[in-house]
Structures are given as structure tokens and as C-alpha cells.
Amino acid sequence: MTTTGRGGHGSGLNPESANHQLVLGLARLLELPPRWRVSAPAGAYLQALAPYQNEHWRRVYSRIEQIVTPGGPSEFLPPGLAGLFLDTIQVTVLRGGGRINVIPGQAAASIDIRMLPDTDGDELLETIRRTLGNGFRVRVLVTSPSADPSPASGRFYDAVQRTLAETDAPVVPALVSGFTDSRFFRERGIPAYGLSPFALGPDDLRGIHNPDERIPLAELDLGRERMIRIVEAYAAPR
């Protein structure tokens, strides 16, 4: 997304500069009121997780459709869970001038948007354009069409479920705020599943996408063994 201004040299606050207009437009965008809601996949995910929680979280997860209201959650939610009930907009990259004494004629921002499964992408894009206002060029860099989720059944799913049951690890349909290459297969009607065979604790999970991203060496070996057993269970004749 870019905006252009008259540019030029000078000092002080220039309301016509590209940087100034970009900041104002982004501020309007980030002030859009949140639309809290529980989509069907999010509700199913939390219901499936509920039996494996302690008493408090079992109650919260099983009543998530009553707790997450259009005005926001009525109770505290664990960190990271709110993203399952909101379309999120994050400004991740800003590009403008390269010199402190030169007002740039053009400025740009990259925005990461994560939509809930029931969000109309075209409608959201139009809202973004309208909120930014005149003088902006908006271009979609990465997207994918809506696709049905992979079924919670089938030969591979059953093999994963049987294998991980040996270690008391539940296998449930999940909704995550990220995306993977499985979307290309699901667009073509091919079931695809994301599988991490590693049991990671809170400290390990907090390191994801951070400079110290890592998993314990012992868990690396155990995860390899789990994956081998899953492949063997899948390939075994019926």
C-alpha cells in the first residue's frame, strides 16, 4: 500500500507530505472497531479442546459462544486466543524517506491481515480502501480463495489419532491464525493436515518466529519417533 504527496525539501510538519498522509490513513485503519464473533470452526475447535482442560478452562471453552460477544470477551482469554475471534490488521512494514532533511514524495506500508473463515474478503478490502481515503494505492500481495477444511476422518487422520493416543495426546480439528501451503491442496479438494509431532511447553511456543526459536533436543528425537510410527500406521495394510 502506498501514498504519494507533493514532497520537497524543508522542515516542520507538512500535512501534504506522503509520510504524514500515510500515518493518518493507518491511524484511521487501526481505529476501526473490532468485530468479535465465534465462527463455526472456532467454536468446534474450542469445544473439542474443552474436555482436556482444567475445570476453569473447560467451562470457558465449552461456553465460548456465550463468553465472546459482539462487544468483546466477557472473561479473560489465554494469550493468543483472541485472534480466533477477530479479523486482525497489523502494520508490519513502513517505508518512507531515507534522509532526515528531505520530505519524501512517496511512502508505503505493508499490512498483515488475518481473516476469520466467514469473513468476506472483498468486503473487507473495500472497507480498508474507504477507511484509508483518497491518495492511496492498495495492492493485495498474498491471498488465497476460501476452501473447505480437511475432514476430521480418513485413513491418514485415523493413523495420526491411533498413534498419538498411545502417548495420551488428543487429536482434534484445529483453527489457527496462521496459514500454510496446505491451502493449495485444499483448494483442489485434497485433504491436507499440519502435523507437529513435538510436545512443546509454553517457553518453547513463545520462541516461534523469534530470534531464539528452538525445540529441546530430546523432544526432537521423540518427535522423529512419533512421525515414523505415524507413517508406519498409515502405510500398514488394512
N, C-alpha and C positions, 0 to 999 in steps of 0.2 A: 504494500500500500504506500503510495507516495502523494505528496502535496507540493505544489510549486508556489513561489512568491516572487516579488519583484527583485529581491536580492539587493546587492550593492554593498558599499563599504560604510562603516560608521560605528557608532557606539550607542548604548542605551537600549531601551525596549522598543522594538519595531513591531507594531501589530500586524504589519503586512509581510513579515518575514516568513519563510517556509517553516522554519523551526517553531515559531510562535503558533502558527495555524495548526501545525501537526499536534503540538502539545494540547491545544484547546480541543481539537477533534477527538483525541484519545481520551481526554478527561470526560467528555460527553459520553463516549462509548463505555467507559468503565463505571459510569454512574447509572447505567441502565438498571432498572430494578430487577432483582433475581426472580426467576420463575421456578419456585420449588415445586416438585411433583415426584411421585413414585411411579415410574414406568413399570410395565408388566415384567420385563426381565429383571429389574432391580428388586421388585417385590418378591419374585420367585427365588432369587439368589439369597436374600436375607432370610426368607422362610426356610430354605434348605440348610442354612448355617445355624439357625436357632437351636436345634437340638444339641449342638456341640459346644454351646456357650455355658457360662456360669448362670446362676439364677437371674441376675440383673440383666445381662445382655440377652439372655433367652427371651425375657419379657419384651425388651426393646425391639429386638429383631422380629419377633412374632407379631408385634403391633406396629410395624414401621409405617403402614399406611395411615394410621391414626396419629403417629408422632410427627411425621413430616407433612406439614400443612402448607398451603399456598403462602402463608406468612413466614414460613421457616420452621425448623425443628422445634418442638415444644420441650425436648430434653436434649442433654448433651450427647453428641455422637462421637465415636472414636475418630482420631485424626485420619484424614484421607477419605472417610466415608461420605462426606458431604458431596463430593464430586460425582456420586452416583445419582444425585437428585437435582442436579443443576446443569444447564449449559454453561460452560466456563469459557471466559475470554481472558487471555493473558498476553500482555505486551512483552515480547521476549527479546526483540532486537530493535535498536534505534540507530539511524544513520543520518548525519547532517553535515555540518561544516567540518573542515579539517584544520582551520586556523581560528584563533580566538578573536582576531580583529577583523574577520570577514563574515558578513551575513550571507549564508548560503542561499542560493536561488531554488534549491530543491532539498527536501528532507523525506525520509522514508522510515517506515516501521514494519516489522514483521509481527504478526499476531497469531498465537496458537489458540484455536477454538476446538473444544471438545463438546460434541452434541449428544444428547440423550437419544436412544433409539427411536423415540416417537417424535423427534423434532423435524420440522420441515426445513431442510437446508436452504432452499430458495427463499423462503420467507424470512429466515434469519439473516441471510445475506442482504436482502433488501432493507431490513431494519438497520443493519450496520451502515449501509450506504447512506440511508436517510439520516442517521444519527451523526455521522461524520460531517455531513453537509457538503456544500459546493467546494470546488477546488481540489477534490481528492480523486485519485485514480485507484481503484480497488481491483486487485487481481488475485484469484484463487490459485495457490501454488500446489497444494496437495489435497485431494479429496477422494472419496470412493462412494459409489452408489450404495443404497441400503440393500442389505442381504439378510435372508433368514438365518437364525443361529443354527449351529450344528446340533443335531439331535442328541439328547442325553440317553442314548441307547446305541446298539450296533456292536459289531464284533470288536472294534478297537476300544470303544468306550467300556465295554464289558471286561476286556482284558485288563485295562487300567484299574477298573474298580476291584476286580478279583485280586490282582497283585498287591495293590496298596492296602486292601483290607487286612492282609497279613501283618501289617505294621500299625493297624488301627487308624489309618489315615483316611478320612472321608473324601469321597469324590462327588462333587455337586456341580450343577451348571453355574457358571460364574459370569458376572458382568464386571469388566474392568474399564478404567477411564483411558487407558492407552489403546494402541492398535498395533496389529502385526500383519505379516504378509498372508495370514490365513484368510484375510478378506478377499484376496484374489481367487482363492479356491471356492469360497462360499458364494461369490458372485456367479460361479459356474455350477452351483448346485453340488459341489463336492464337500462332504463334511471335513472339517479341519479343526484340530484341537491344539491349544497351547499347553504344554506339559513341562513343569519344572519338577524334577524328581528329588529336589533338595529340601530338607526341613530347615528353614531359616528362622532365626529369632528376630525380635524387634530391632536389635542393633544392626544385624545384617541387612534387614529390609530398609533401614534408613540410609544405608550406603548406596542404594541403587541410583545410578546416574550421577553419583558424586565422585570426587577425586579418589576416595578411598574405597571404591566399590570392590567387594570381595565376598567370598564364602569360606567357611572353615575347611581346611584340607581334609579332615575326617569326613565331613559331610560330602565333599566332592567324591570320595571313594564310595560312600554309601549310595549316593545318587546314581553313580555309574552302575552299581549292582542292581538297583531298582529298575533302571532303564533296560538292562539286559533281561531281567525277569519279565518285564512287560512285553518286550519283543518276542521272547520265547512263548509267552502265553498267547500272544496274538497269532504267532506262526504255527502253533500246535494244531494238529488235525482234530477236527470235531468228531 
